[in-house]
Amino acid sequence: MDAAEQIAANIELSEALPWVKICERHPDQFVCLVDVVKVEPHSPAIATARIVGYGQTRPEASAIIRNDLRYTAWTVVFTGKATKPLRRPPVYFEC
């Protein structure tokens, strides 16, 4: 079983983590999140979420979930400090 299959198999077992813990586990990386709970409705701040993928790029972080039909809504966000102006806001994908 390769790494992608192992992570995909563990998607059901991942726990909801607060944003601070997500940043500690994956510093300066893109993380793919599901079951996102916002601090306030319509706020970009994340209270808790489950990690399903991570990597140095957005495509790398979301590669595992792209073809997984178990989740219809997910997002990819960066856990570090932005060093360049943001080109686009975080986007939620719904299938």
Order of alpha helices (4+ residues) and beta strands (2+ residues): alpha-beta-alpha-beta-beta-alpha-beta-beta
